[in-house]
């Protein structure tokens, strides 16, 4: 999908929710193909779906889903990376 002739490499950031994972992955792939987006950054366990320090069983579910996504994305020539929300979980979410 990445075209070296293009001057911009846009990376789409997309939240990945386990309850709708396959739907989100398929929808995102179609969007990237239509708009020639070469990479997806999956935001895992983000915002309203965040568990704080993500429990290991949930991490394992994300690993399975992201492995399936990788295969679909590779077939389309789209790269992907992961932004686990725990890396930015410093926000106070309105607490004082």
mmCIF file as gemmi writes it, N, C-alpha and C atoms, coordinates in Angstrom:
data_model
loop_
_atom_site.group_PDB
_atom_site.id
_atom_site.type_symbol
_atom_site.label_atom_id
_atom_site.label_alt_id
_atom_site.label_comp_id
_atom_site.label_asym_id
_atom_site.label_entity_id
_atom_site.label_seq_id
_atom_site.pdbx_PDB_ins_code
_atom_site.Cartn_x
_atom_site.Cartn_y
_atom_site.Cartn_z
_atom_site.occupancy
_atom_site.B_iso_or_equiv
_atom_site.pdbx_formal_charge
_atom_site.auth_seq_id
_atom_site.auth_asym_id
_atom_site.pdbx_PDB_model_num
ATOM 1 N N . UNK Axp A 1 ? 0.822 -1.188 0 1 0 ? 1 A 1
ATOM 2 C CA . UNK Axp A 1 ? 0 0 0 1 0 ? 1 A 1
ATOM 3 C C . UNK Axp A 1 ? 0.865 1.251 0 1 0 ? 1 A 1
ATOM 4 N N . UNK Axp A 2 ? 2.02 1.241 0.657 1 0 ? 2 A 1
ATOM 5 C CA . UNK Axp A 2 ? 2.845 2.446 0.714 1 0 ? 2 A 1
ATOM 6 C C . UNK Axp A 2 ? 3.457 2.702 -0.646 1 0 ? 2 A 1
ATOM 7 N N . UNK Axp A 3 ? 3.282 3.907 -1.137 1 0 ? 3 A 1
ATOM 8 C CA . UNK Axp A 3 ? 3.802 4.312 -2.443 1 0 ? 3 A 1
ATOM 9 C C . UNK Axp A 3 ? 4.958 5.262 -2.201 1 0 ? 3 A 1
ATOM 10 N N . UNK Axp A 4 ? 6.166 4.848 -2.581 1 0 ? 4 A 1
ATOM 11 C CA . UNK Axp A 4 ? 7.351 5.667 -2.327 1 0 ? 4 A 1
ATOM 12 C C . UNK Axp A 4 ? 7.329 6.977 -3.104 1 0 ? 4 A 1
ATOM 13 N N . UNK Axp A 5 ? 6.466 7.111 -4.103 1 0 ? 5 A 1
ATOM 14 C CA . UNK Axp A 5 ? 6.362 8.351 -4.879 1 0 ? 5 A 1
ATOM 15 C C . UNK Axp A 5 ? 5.571 9.419 -4.119 1 0 ? 5 A 1
ATOM 16 N N . UNK Axp A 6 ? 4.772 8.987 -3.161 1 0 ? 6 A 1
ATOM 17 C CA . UNK Axp A 6 ? 3.995 9.95 -2.382 1 0 ? 6 A 1
ATOM 18 C C . UNK Axp A 6 ? 4.915 10.684 -1.424 1 0 ? 6 A 1
ATOM 19 N N . UNK Axp A 7 ? 4.643 11.929 -1.181 1 0 ? 7 A 1
ATOM 20 C CA . UNK Axp A 7 ? 5.487 12.726 -0.297 1 0 ? 7 A 1
ATOM 21 C C . UNK Axp A 7 ? 5.042 12.642 1.16 1 0 ? 7 A 1
ATOM 22 N N . UNK Axp A 8 ? 3.881 12.083 1.399 1 0 ? 8 A 1
ATOM 23 C CA . UNK Axp A 8 ? 3.353 11.992 2.759 1 0 ? 8 A 1
ATOM 24 C C . UNK Axp A 8 ? 3.037 10.532 3.073 1 0 ? 8 A 1
ATOM 25 N N . UNK Axp A 9 ? 3.451 10.101 4.24 1 0 ? 9 A 1
ATOM 26 C CA . UNK Axp A 9 ? 3.086 8.764 4.725 1 0 ? 9 A 1
ATOM 27 C C . UNK Axp A 9 ? 2.16 8.977 5.911 1 0 ? 9 A 1
ATOM 28 N N . UNK Axp A 10 ? 0.873 8.824 5.673 1 0 ? 10 A 1
ATOM 29 C CA . UNK Axp A 10 ? -0.115 9.06 6.712 1 0 ? 10 A 1
ATOM 30 C C . UNK Axp A 10 ? -0.351 7.787 7.5 1 0 ? 10 A 1
ATOM 31 N N . UNK Axp A 11 ? -0.358 7.892 8.827 1 0 ? 11 A 1
ATOM 32 C CA . UNK Axp A 11 ? -0.61 6.761 9.702 1 0 ? 11 A 1
ATOM 33 C C . UNK Axp A 11 ? -1.915 7.019 10.442 1 0 ? 11 A 1
ATOM 34 N N . UNK Axp A 12 ? -2.913 6.211 10.156 1 0 ? 12 A 1
ATOM 35 C CA . UNK Axp A 12 ? -4.227 6.341 10.769 1 0 ? 12 A 1
ATOM 36 C C . UNK Axp A 12 ? -4.201 5.771 12.178 1 0 ? 12 A 1
ATOM 37 N N . UNK Axp A 13 ? -4.644 6.551 13.159 1 0 ? 13 A 1
ATOM 38 C CA . UNK Axp A 13 ? -4.778 6.055 14.529 1 0 ? 13 A 1
ATOM 39 C C . UNK Axp A 13 ? -6.222 5.613 14.712 1 0 ? 13 A 1
ATOM 40 N N . UNK Axp A 14 ? -6.396 4.374 15.173 1 0 ? 14 A 1
ATOM 41 C CA . UNK Axp A 14 ? -7.75 3.823 15.307 1 0 ? 14 A 1
ATOM 42 C C . UNK Axp A 14 ? -7.85 3.027 16.591 1 0 ? 14 A 1
ATOM 43 N N . UNK Axp A 15 ? -8.895 3.294 17.348 1 0 ? 15 A 1
ATOM 44 C CA . UNK Axp A 15 ? -9.151 2.531 18.559 1 0 ? 15 A 1
ATOM 45 C C . UNK Axp A 15 ? -9.629 1.132 18.223 1 0 ? 15 A 1
ATOM 46 N N . UNK Axp A 16 ? -9.11 0.158 18.925 1 0 ? 16 A 1
ATOM 47 C CA . UNK Axp A 16 ? -9.499 -1.233 18.716 1 0 ? 16 A 1
ATOM 48 C C . UNK Axp A 16 ? -10.191 -1.73 19.979 1 0 ? 16 A 1
ATOM 49 N N . UNK Axp A 17 ? -11.474 -2.058 19.837 1 0 ? 17 A 1
ATOM 50 C CA . UNK Axp A 17 ? -12.3 -2.525 20.956 1 0 ? 17 A 1
ATOM 51 C C . UNK Axp A 17 ? -12.532 -4.022 20.767 1 0 ? 17 A 1
ATOM 52 N N . UNK Axp A 18 ? -12.245 -4.798 21.772 1 0 ? 18 A 1
ATOM 53 C CA . UNK Axp A 18 ? -12.328 -6.255 21.634 1 0 ? 18 A 1
ATOM 54 C C . UNK Axp A 18 ? -13.713 -6.746 21.241 1 0 ? 18 A 1
ATOM 55 N N . UNK Axp A 19 ? -14.756 -6.107 21.735 1 0 ? 19 A 1
ATOM 56 C CA . UNK Axp A 19 ? -16.113 -6.594 21.451 1 0 ? 19 A 1
ATOM 57 C C . UNK Axp A 19 ? -16.508 -6.406 19.982 1 0 ? 19 A 1
ATOM 58 N N . UNK Axp A 20 ? -15.797 -5.556 19.262 1 0 ? 20 A 1
ATOM 59 C CA . UNK Axp A 20 ? -16.096 -5.303 17.843 1 0 ? 20 A 1
ATOM 60 C C . UNK Axp A 20 ? -14.834 -5.43 16.985 1 0 ? 20 A 1
ATOM 61 N N . UNK Axp A 21 ? -13.858 -6.175 17.446 1 0 ? 21 A 1
ATOM 62 C CA . UNK Axp A 21 ? -12.532 -6.174 16.823 1 0 ? 21 A 1
ATOM 63 C C . UNK Axp A 21 ? -12.559 -6.501 15.332 1 0 ? 21 A 1
ATOM 64 N N . UNK Axp A 22 ? -13.199 -7.596 14.951 1 0 ? 22 A 1
ATOM 65 C CA . UNK Axp A 22 ? -13.17 -7.986 13.536 1 0 ? 22 A 1
ATOM 66 C C . UNK Axp A 22 ? -13.869 -6.956 12.654 1 0 ? 22 A 1
ATOM 67 N N . UNK Axp A 23 ? -14.97 -6.424 13.127 1 0 ? 23 A 1
ATOM 68 C CA . UNK Axp A 23 ? -15.698 -5.389 12.389 1 0 ? 23 A 1
ATOM 69 C C . UNK Axp A 23 ? -14.824 -4.147 12.206 1 0 ? 23 A 1
ATOM 70 N N . UNK Axp A 24 ? -14.144 -3.726 13.266 1 0 ? 24 A 1
ATOM 71 C CA . UNK Axp A 24 ? -13.281 -2.548 13.21 1 0 ? 24 A 1
ATOM 72 C C . UNK Axp A 24 ? -12.106 -2.79 12.271 1 0 ? 24 A 1
ATOM 73 N N . UNK Axp A 25 ? -11.497 -3.955 12.361 1 0 ? 25 A 1
ATOM 74 C CA . UNK Axp A 25 ? -10.354 -4.271 11.501 1 0 ? 25 A 1
ATOM 75 C C . UNK Axp A 25 ? -10.765 -4.237 10.031 1 0 ? 25 A 1
ATOM 76 N N . UNK Axp A 26 ? -11.842 -4.908 9.698 1 0 ? 26 A 1
ATOM 77 C CA . UNK Axp A 26 ? -12.288 -4.957 8.301 1 0 ? 26 A 1
ATOM 78 C C . UNK Axp A 26 ? -12.674 -3.569 7.781 1 0 ? 26 A 1
ATOM 79 N N . UNK Axp A 27 ? -13.385 -2.812 8.59 1 0 ? 27 A 1
ATOM 80 C CA . UNK Axp A 27 ? -13.792 -1.457 8.21 1 0 ? 27 A 1
ATOM 81 C C . UNK Axp A 27 ? -12.57 -0.559 7.999 1 0 ? 27 A 1
ATOM 82 N N . UNK Axp A 28 ? -11.591 -0.689 8.877 1 0 ? 28 A 1
ATOM 83 C CA . UNK Axp A 28 ? -10.384 0.129 8.792 1 0 ? 28 A 1
ATOM 84 C C . UNK Axp A 28 ? -9.554 -0.218 7.568 1 0 ? 28 A 1
ATOM 85 N N . UNK Axp A 29 ? -9.464 -1.491 7.254 1 0 ? 29 A 1
ATOM 86 C CA . UNK Axp A 29 ? -8.73 -1.904 6.058 1 0 ? 29 A 1
ATOM 87 C C . UNK Axp A 29 ? -9.369 -1.319 4.809 1 0 ? 29 A 1
ATOM 88 N N . UNK Axp A 30 ? -10.679 -1.392 4.711 1 0 ? 30 A 1
ATOM 89 C CA . UNK Axp A 30 ? -11.367 -0.823 3.542 1 0 ? 30 A 1
ATOM 90 C C . UNK Axp A 30 ? -11.137 0.685 3.447 1 0 ? 30 A 1
ATOM 91 N N . UNK Axp A 31 ? -11.181 1.374 4.577 1 0 ? 31 A 1
ATOM 92 C CA . UNK Axp A 31 ? -10.939 2.81 4.61 1 0 ? 31 A 1
ATOM 93 C C . UNK Axp A 31 ? -9.518 3.12 4.119 1 0 ? 31 A 1
ATOM 94 N N . UNK Axp A 32 ? -8.542 2.364 4.61 1 0 ? 32 A 1
ATOM 95 C CA . UNK Axp A 32 ? -7.149 2.587 4.221 1 0 ? 32 A 1
ATOM 96 C C . UNK Axp A 32 ? -6.929 2.319 2.732 1 0 ? 32 A 1
ATOM 97 N N . UNK Axp A 33 ? -7.569 1.295 2.23 1 0 ? 33 A 1
ATOM 98 C CA . UNK Axp A 33 ? -7.444 1.008 0.8 1 0 ? 33 A 1
ATOM 99 C C . UNK Axp A 33 ? -8.043 2.13 -0.039 1 0 ? 33 A 1
ATOM 100 N N . UNK Axp A 34 ? -9.192 2.621 0.381 1 0 ? 34 A 1
ATOM 101 C CA . UNK Axp A 34 ? -9.869 3.676 -0.379 1 0 ? 34 A 1
ATOM 102 C C . UNK Axp A 34 ? -9.063 4.976 -0.383 1 0 ? 34 A 1
ATOM 103 N N . UNK Axp A 35 ? -8.456 5.32 0.742 1 0 ? 35 A 1
ATOM 104 C CA . UNK Axp A 35 ? -7.759 6.597 0.873 1 0 ? 35 A 1
ATOM 105 C C . UNK Axp A 35 ? -6.235 6.468 0.827 1 0 ? 35 A 1
ATOM 106 N N . UNK Axp A 36 ? -5.744 5.292 0.424 1 0 ? 36 A 1
ATOM 107 C CA . UNK Axp A 36 ? -4.307 5.046 0.244 1 0 ? 36 A 1
ATOM 108 C C . UNK Axp A 36 ? -3.489 5.338 1.5 1 0 ? 36 A 1
ATOM 109 N N . UNK Axp A 37 ? -3.989 4.884 2.628 1 0 ? 37 A 1
ATOM 110 C CA . UNK Axp A 37 ? -3.289 5.046 3.903 1 0 ? 37 A 1
ATOM 111 C C . UNK Axp A 37 ? -2.395 3.831 4.104 1 0 ? 37 A 1
ATOM 112 N N . UNK Axp A 38 ? -1.121 4.08 4.366 1 0 ? 38 A 1
ATOM 113 C CA . UNK Axp A 38 ? -0.134 3.008 4.401 1 0 ? 38 A 1
ATOM 114 C C . UNK Axp A 38 ? 0.112 2.36 5.74 1 0 ? 38 A 1
ATOM 115 N N . UNK Axp A 39 ? -0.433 2.923 6.81 1 0 ? 39 A 1
ATOM 116 C CA . UNK Axp A 39 ? -0.184 2.322 8.122 1 0 ? 39 A 1
ATOM 117 C C . UNK Axp A 39 ? -1.318 2.65 9.086 1 0 ? 39 A 1
ATOM 118 N N . UNK Axp A 40 ? -1.622 1.703 9.936 1 0 ? 40 A 1
ATOM 119 C CA . UNK Axp A 40 ? -2.608 1.864 11 1 0 ? 40 A 1
ATOM 120 C C . UNK Axp A 40 ? -1.875 1.765 12.332 1 0 ? 40 A 1
ATOM 121 N N . UNK Axp A 41 ? -2.194 2.683 13.231 1 0 ? 41 A 1
ATOM 122 C CA . UNK Axp A 41 ? -1.704 2.598 14.606 1 0 ? 41 A 1
ATOM 123 C C . UNK Axp A 41 ? -2.909 2.212 15.461 1 0 ? 41 A 1
ATOM 124 N N . UNK Axp A 42 ? -2.906 0.996 15.959 1 0 ? 42 A 1
ATOM 125 C CA . UNK Axp A 42 ? -4.022 0.527 16.784 1 0 ? 42 A 1
ATOM 126 C C . UNK Axp A 42 ? -3.86 1.058 18.204 1 0 ? 42 A 1
ATOM 127 N N . UNK Axp A 43 ? -4.876 1.733 18.703 1 0 ? 43 A 1
ATOM 128 C CA . UNK Axp A 43 ? -4.908 2.174 20.1 1 0 ? 43 A 1
ATOM 129 C C . UNK Axp A 43 ? -5.678 1.105 20.877 1 0 ? 43 A 1
ATOM 130 N N . UNK Axp A 44 ? -4.994 0.426 21.746 1 0 ? 44 A 1
ATOM 131 C CA . UNK Axp A 44 ? -5.586 -0.701 22.474 1 0 ? 44 A 1
ATOM 132 C C . UNK Axp A 44 ? -5.971 -0.309 23.888 1 0 ? 44 A 1
ATOM 133 N N . UNK Axp A 45 ? -7.151 -0.753 24.293 1 0 ? 45 A 1
ATOM 134 C CA . UNK Axp A 45 ? -7.639 -0.55 25.656 1 0 ? 45 A 1
ATOM 135 C C . UNK Axp A 45 ? -7.703 0.944 25.993 1 0 ? 45 A 1
ATOM 136 N N . UNK Axp A 46 ? -8.244 1.728 25.058 1 0 ? 46 A 1
ATOM 137 C CA . UNK Axp A 46 ? -8.193 3.186 25.163 1 0 ? 46 A 1
ATOM 138 C C . UNK Axp A 46 ? -9.505 3.803 25.642 1 0 ? 46 A 1
ATOM 139 N N . UNK Axp A 47 ? -9.366 5.012 26.146 1 0 ? 47 A 1
ATOM 140 C CA . UNK Axp A 47 ? -10.471 5.877 26.547 1 0 ? 47 A 1
ATOM 141 C C . UNK Axp A 47 ? -11.495 5.169 27.439 1 0 ? 47 A 1
ATOM 142 N N . UNK Axp A 48 ? -12.746 5.154 27.041 1 0 ? 48 A 1
ATOM 143 C CA . UNK Axp A 48 ? -13.811 4.588 27.879 1 0 ? 48 A 1
ATOM 144 C C . UNK Axp A 48 ? -13.653 3.088 28.088 1 0 ? 48 A 1
ATOM 145 N N . UNK Axp A 49 ? -12.855 2.441 27.257 1 0 ? 49 A 1
ATOM 146 C CA . UNK Axp A 49 ? -12.656 0.989 27.357 1 0 ? 49 A 1
ATOM 147 C C . UNK Axp A 49 ? -11.407 0.637 28.165 1 0 ? 49 A 1
ATOM 148 N N . UNK Axp A 50 ? -10.742 1.631 28.719 1 0 ? 50 A 1
ATOM 149 C CA . UNK Axp A 50 ? -9.493 1.43 29.438 1 0 ? 50 A 1
ATOM 150 C C . UNK Axp A 50 ? -9.719 0.721 30.77 1 0 ? 50 A 1
ATOM 151 N N . UNK Axp A 51 ? -8.806 -0.163 31.119 1 0 ? 51 A 1
ATOM 152 C CA . UNK Axp A 51 ? -8.868 -0.924 32.367 1 0 ? 51 A 1
ATOM 153 C C . UNK Axp A 51 ? -7.807 -0.467 33.362 1 0 ? 51 A 1
ATOM 154 N N . UNK Axp A 52 ? -7.223 0.718 33.159 1 0 ? 52 A 1
ATOM 155 C CA . UNK Axp A 52 ? -6.105 1.127 34.007 1 0 ? 52 A 1
ATOM 156 C C . UNK Axp A 52 ? -4.895 0.327 33.582 1 0 ? 52 A 1
ATOM 157 N N . UNK Axp A 53 ? -4.282 -0.37 34.496 1 0 ? 53 A 1
ATOM 158 C CA . UNK Axp A 53 ? -3.212 -1.292 34.141 1 0 ? 53 A 1
ATOM 159 C C . UNK Axp A 53 ? -3.898 -2.537 33.59 1 0 ? 53 A 1
ATOM 160 N N . UNK Axp A 54 ? -3.811 -2.725 32.277 1 0 ? 54 A 1
ATOM 161 C CA . UNK Axp A 54 ? -4.586 -3.765 31.596 1 0 ? 54 A 1
ATOM 162 C C . UNK Axp A 54 ? -4.272 -5.15 32.15 1 0 ? 54 A 1
ATOM 163 N N . UNK Axp A 55 ? -5.283 -5.887 32.584 1 0 ? 55 A 1
ATOM 164 C CA . UNK Axp A 55 ? -5.077 -7.247 33.11 1 0 ? 55 A 1
ATOM 165 C C . UNK Axp A 55 ? -4.518 -8.179 32.036 1 0 ? 55 A 1
ATOM 166 N N . UNK Axp A 56 ? -3.69 -9.092 32.44 1 0 ? 56 A 1
ATOM 167 C CA . UNK Axp A 56 ? -3.023 -10.006 31.512 1 0 ? 56 A 1
ATOM 168 C C . UNK Axp A 56 ? -3.984 -10.796 30.618 1 0 ? 56 A 1
ATOM 169 N N . UNK Axp A 57 ? -5.12 -11.294 31.11 1 0 ? 57 A 1
ATOM 170 C CA . UNK Axp A 57 ? -6.044 -12.001 30.206 1 0 ? 57 A 1
ATOM 171 C C . UNK Axp A 57 ? -6.543 -11.115 29.059 1 0 ? 57 A 1
ATOM 172 N N . UNK Axp A 58 ? -6.729 -9.832 29.331 1 0 ? 58 A 1
ATOM 173 C CA . UNK Axp A 58 ? -7.156 -8.915 28.269 1 0 ? 58 A 1
ATOM 174 C C . UNK Axp A 58 ? -6.011 -8.667 27.298 1 0 ? 58 A 1
ATOM 175 N N . UNK Axp A 59 ? -4.804 -8.554 27.817 1 0 ? 59 A 1
ATOM 176 C CA . UNK Axp A 59 ? -3.626 -8.403 26.95 1 0 ? 59 A 1
ATOM 177 C C . UNK Axp A 59 ? -3.545 -9.589 25.985 1 0 ? 59 A 1
ATOM 178 N N . UNK Axp A 60 ? -3.765 -10.797 26.494 1 0 ? 60 A 1
ATOM 179 C CA . UNK Axp A 60 ? -3.715 -11.994 25.634 1 0 ? 60 A 1
ATOM 180 C C . UNK Axp A 60 ? -4.78 -11.936 24.542 1 0 ? 60 A 1
ATOM 181 N N . UNK Axp A 61 ? -5.953 -11.423 24.864 1 0 ? 61 A 1
ATOM 182 C CA . UNK Axp A 61 ? -7.004 -11.281 23.851 1 0 ? 61 A 1
ATOM 183 C C . UNK Axp A 61 ? -6.568 -10.299 22.767 1 0 ? 61 A 1
ATOM 184 N N . UNK Axp A 62 ? -5.954 -9.191 23.174 1 0 ? 62 A 1
ATOM 185 C CA . UNK Axp A 62 ? -5.458 -8.226 22.192 1 0 ? 62 A 1
ATOM 186 C C . UNK Axp A 62 ? -4.376 -8.838 21.313 1 0 ? 62 A 1
ATOM 187 N N . UNK Axp A 63 ? -3.499 -9.635 21.899 1 0 ? 63 A 1
ATOM 188 C CA . UNK Axp A 63 ? -2.447 -10.284 21.112 1 0 ? 63 A 1
ATOM 189 C C . UNK Axp A 63 ? -3.067 -11.163 20.032 1 0 ? 63 A 1
ATOM 190 N N . UNK Axp A 64 ? -4.074 -11.941 20.387 1 0 ? 64 A 1
ATOM 191 C CA . UNK Axp A 64 ? -4.744 -12.799 19.402 1 0 ? 64 A 1
ATOM 192 C C . UNK Axp A 64 ? -5.385 -11.974 18.285 1 0 ? 64 A 1
ATOM 193 N N . UNK Axp A 65 ? -6.11 -10.926 18.667 1 0 ? 65 A 1
ATOM 194 C CA . UNK Axp A 65 ? -6.799 -10.079 17.685 1 0 ? 65 A 1
ATOM 195 C C . UNK Axp A 65 ? -5.791 -9.359 16.789 1 0 ? 65 A 1
ATOM 196 N N . UNK Axp A 66 ? -4.724 -8.827 17.378 1 0 ? 66 A 1
ATOM 197 C CA . UNK Axp A 66 ? -3.725 -8.106 16.597 1 0 ? 66 A 1
ATOM 198 C C . UNK Axp A 66 ? -2.955 -9.04 15.666 1 0 ? 66 A 1
ATOM 199 N N . UNK Axp A 67 ? -2.777 -10.28 16.068 1 0 ? 67 A 1
ATOM 200 C CA . UNK Axp A 67 ? -2.135 -11.259 15.183 1 0 ? 67 A 1
ATOM 201 C C . UNK Axp A 67 ? -3 -11.528 13.958 1 0 ? 67 A 1
ATOM 202 N N . UNK Axp A 68 ? -4.302 -11.637 14.163 1 0 ? 68 A 1
ATOM 203 C CA . UNK Axp A 68 ? -5.223 -11.82 13.036 1 0 ? 68 A 1
ATOM 204 C C . UNK Axp A 68 ? -5.229 -10.581 12.14 1 0 ? 68 A 1
ATOM 205 N N . UNK Axp A 69 ? -5.217 -9.396 12.76 1 0 ? 69 A 1
ATOM 206 C CA . UNK Axp A 69 ? -5.196 -8.146 11.998 1 0 ? 69 A 1
ATOM 207 C C . UNK Axp A 69 ? -3.934 -8.06 11.151 1 0 ? 69 A 1
ATOM 208 N N . UNK Axp A 70 ? -2.809 -8.464 11.723 1 0 ? 70 A 1
ATOM 209 C CA . UNK Axp A 70 ? -1.531 -8.418 10.995 1 0 ? 70 A 1
ATOM 210 C C . UNK Axp A 70 ? -1.603 -9.201 9.697 1 0 ? 70 A 1
ATOM 211 N N . UNK Axp A 71 ? -2.191 -10.377 9.74 1 0 ? 71 A 1
ATOM 212 C CA . UNK Axp A 71 ? -2.291 -11.204 8.532 1 0 ? 71 A 1
ATOM 213 C C . UNK Axp A 71 ? -3.156 -10.528 7.472 1 0 ? 71 A 1
ATOM 214 N N . UNK Axp A 72 ? -4.272 -9.967 7.89 1 0 ? 72 A 1
ATOM 215 C CA . UNK Axp A 72 ? -5.149 -9.27 6.942 1 0 ? 72 A 1
ATOM 216 C C . UNK Axp A 72 ? -4.469 -8.039 6.358 1 0 ? 72 A 1
ATOM 217 N N . UNK Axp A 73 ? -3.771 -7.309 7.205 1 0 ? 73 A 1
ATOM 218 C CA . UNK Axp A 73 ? -3.096 -6.089 6.757 1 0 ? 73 A 1
ATOM 219 C C . UNK Axp A 73 ? -1.939 -6.406 5.813 1 0 ? 73 A 1
ATOM 220 N N . UNK Axp A 74 ? -1.163 -7.433 6.142 1 0 ? 74 A 1
ATOM 221 C CA . UNK Axp A 74 ? -0.054 -7.824 5.267 1 0 ? 74 A 1
ATOM 222 C C . UNK Axp A 74 ? -0.549 -8.168 3.875 1 0 ? 74 A 1
ATOM 223 N N . UNK Axp A 75 ? -1.685 -8.849 3.797 1 0 ? 75 A 1
ATOM 224 C CA . UNK Axp A 75 ? -2.244 -9.229 2.506 1 0 ? 75 A 1
ATOM 225 C C . UNK Axp A 75 ? -2.592 -8.009 1.656 1 0 ? 75 A 1
ATOM 226 N N . UNK Axp A 76 ? -2.841 -6.873 2.305 1 0 ? 76 A 1
ATOM 227 C CA . UNK Axp A 76 ? -3.197 -5.629 1.607 1 0 ? 76 A 1
ATOM 228 C C . UNK Axp A 76 ? -2.013 -4.681 1.478 1 0 ? 76 A 1
ATOM 229 N N . UNK Axp A 77 ? -0.863 -5.066 2.025 1 0 ? 77 A 1
ATOM 230 C CA . UNK Axp A 77 ? 0.308 -4.201 1.957 1 0 ? 77 A 1
ATOM 231 C C . UNK Axp A 77 ? 0.253 -3.013 2.909 1 0 ? 77 A 1
ATOM 232 N N . UNK Axp A 78 ? -0.5 -3.155 3.988 1 0 ? 78 A 1
ATOM 233 C CA . UNK Axp A 78 ? -0.642 -2.078 4.969 1 0 ? 78 A 1
ATOM 234 C C . UNK Axp A 78 ? 0.161 -2.444 6.218 1 0 ? 78 A 1
ATOM 235 N N . UNK Axp A 79 ? 0.969 -1.512 6.691 1 0 ? 79 A 1
ATOM 236 C CA . UNK Axp A 79 ? 1.74 -1.716 7.92 1 0 ? 79 A 1
ATOM 237 C C . UNK Axp A 79 ? 0.864 -1.414 9.122 1 0 ? 79 A 1
ATOM 238 N N . UNK Axp A 80 ? 1.289 -1.918 10.284 1 0 ? 80 A 1
ATOM 239 C CA . UNK Axp A 80 ? 0.576 -1.54 11.499 1 0 ? 80 A 1
ATOM 240 C C . UNK Axp A 80 ? 1.533 -1.484 12.674 1 0 ? 80 A 1
ATOM 241 N N . UNK Axp A 81 ? 1.131 -0.702 13.648 1 0 ? 81 A 1
ATOM 242 C CA . UNK Axp A 81 ? 1.86 -0.603 14.899 1 0 ? 81 A 1
ATOM 243 C C . UNK Axp A 81 ? 0.824 -0.508 16.016 1 0 ? 81 A 1
ATOM 244 N N . UNK Axp A 82 ? 1.309 -0.55 17.244 1 0 ? 82 A 1
ATOM 245 C CA . UNK Axp A 82 ? 0.406 -0.63 18.383 1 0 ? 82 A 1
ATOM 246 C C . UNK Axp A 82 ? 0.702 0.515 19.35 1 0 ? 82 A 1
ATOM 247 N N . UNK Axp A 83 ? -0.353 1.142 19.843 1 0 ? 83 A 1
ATOM 248 C CA . UNK Axp A 83 ? -0.249 2.164 20.874 1 0 ? 83 A 1
ATOM 249 C C . UNK Axp A 83 ? -1.062 1.669 22.068 1 0 ? 83 A 1
ATOM 250 N N . UNK Axp A 84 ? -0.44 0.842 22.931 1 0 ? 84 A 1
ATOM 251 C CA . UNK Axp A 84 ? -1.177 0.379 24.106 1 0 ? 84 A 1
ATOM 252 C C . UNK Axp A 84 ? -1.429 1.557 25.039 1 0 ? 84 A 1
ATOM 253 N N . UNK Axp A 85 ? -2.665 1.773 25.411 1 0 ? 85 A 1
ATOM 254 C CA . UNK Axp A 85 ? -3.054 2.961 26.153 1 0 ? 85 A 1
ATOM 255 C C . UNK Axp A 85 ? -2.367 3.062 27.502 1 0 ? 85 A 1
ATOM 256 N N . UNK Axp A 86 ? -1.915 1.945 28.032 1 0 ? 86 A 1
ATOM 257 C CA . UNK Axp A 86 ? -1.257 1.963 29.339 1 0 ? 86 A 1
ATOM 258 C C . UNK Axp A 86 ? -0.011 2.851 29.286 1 0 ? 86 A 1
ATOM 259 N N . UNK Axp A 87 ? 0.563 3.062 28.101 1 0 ? 87 A 1
ATOM 260 C CA . UNK Axp A 87 ? 1.753 3.909 27.992 1 0 ? 87 A 1
ATOM 261 C C . UNK Axp A 87 ? 1.434 5.379 28.184 1 0 ? 87 A 1
ATOM 262 N N . UNK Axp A 88 ? 0.169 5.768 28.03 1 0 ? 88 A 1
ATOM 263 C CA . UNK Axp A 88 ? -0.222 7.164 28.235 1 0 ? 88 A 1
ATOM 264 C C . UNK Axp A 88 ? -1.281 7.278 29.325 1 0 ? 88 A 1
ATOM 265 N N . UNK Axp A 89 ? -1.322 6.34 30.22 1 0 ? 89 A 1
ATOM 266 C CA . UNK Axp A 89 ? -2.371 6.277 31.235 1 0 ? 89 A 1
ATOM 267 C C . UNK Axp A 89 ? -2.086 7.192 32.426 1 0 ? 89 A 1
ATOM 268 N N . UNK Axp A 90 ? -1.369 8.252 32.201 1 0 ? 90 A 1
ATOM 269 C CA . UNK Axp A 90 ? -1.019 9.181 33.266 1 0 ? 90 A 1
ATOM 270 C C . UNK Axp A 90 ? -2.092 10.22 33.522 1 0 ? 90 A 1
ATOM 271 N N . UNK Axp A 91 ? -3.053 10.347 32.628 1 0 ? 91 A 1
ATOM 272 C CA . UNK Axp A 91 ? -4.039 11.421 32.767 1 0 ? 91 A 1
ATOM 273 C C . UNK Axp A 91 ? -4.916 11.203 33.984 1 0 ? 91 A 1
ATOM 274 N N . UNK Axp A 92 ? -5.411 12.303 34.544 1 0 ? 92 A 1
ATOM 275 C CA . UNK Axp A 92 ? -6.202 12.196 35.766 1 0 ? 92 A 1
ATOM 276 C C . UNK Axp A 92 ? -7.67 11.913 35.52 1 0 ? 92 A 1
ATOM 277 N N . UNK Axp A 93 ? -8.125 11.988 34.261 1 0 ? 93 A 1
ATOM 278 C CA . UNK Axp A 93 ? -9.513 11.716 33.897 1 0 ? 93 A 1
ATOM 279 C C . UNK Axp A 93 ? -10.497 12.538 34.732 1 0 ? 93 A 1
ATOM 280 N N . UNK Axp A 94 ? -10.096 13.768 35.076 1 0 ? 94 A 1
ATOM 281 C CA . UNK Axp A 94 ? -10.991 14.656 35.798 1 0 ? 94 A 1
ATOM 282 C C . UNK Axp A 94 ? -10.887 14.548 37.315 1 0 ? 94 A 1
ATOM 283 N N . UNK Axp A 95 ? -10.072 13.648 37.808 1 0 ? 95 A 1
ATOM 284 C CA . UNK Axp A 95 ? -9.917 13.497 39.267 1 0 ? 95 A 1
ATOM 285 C C . UNK Axp A 95 ? -8.931 14.539 39.784 1 0 ? 95 A 1
ATOM 286 N N . UNK Axp A 96 ? -9.136 14.97 41.02 1 0 ? 96 A 1
ATOM 287 C CA . UNK Axp A 96 ? -8.204 15.94 41.619 1 0 ? 96 A 1
ATOM 288 C C . UNK Axp A 96 ? -7.717 15.447 42.957 1 0 ? 96 A 1
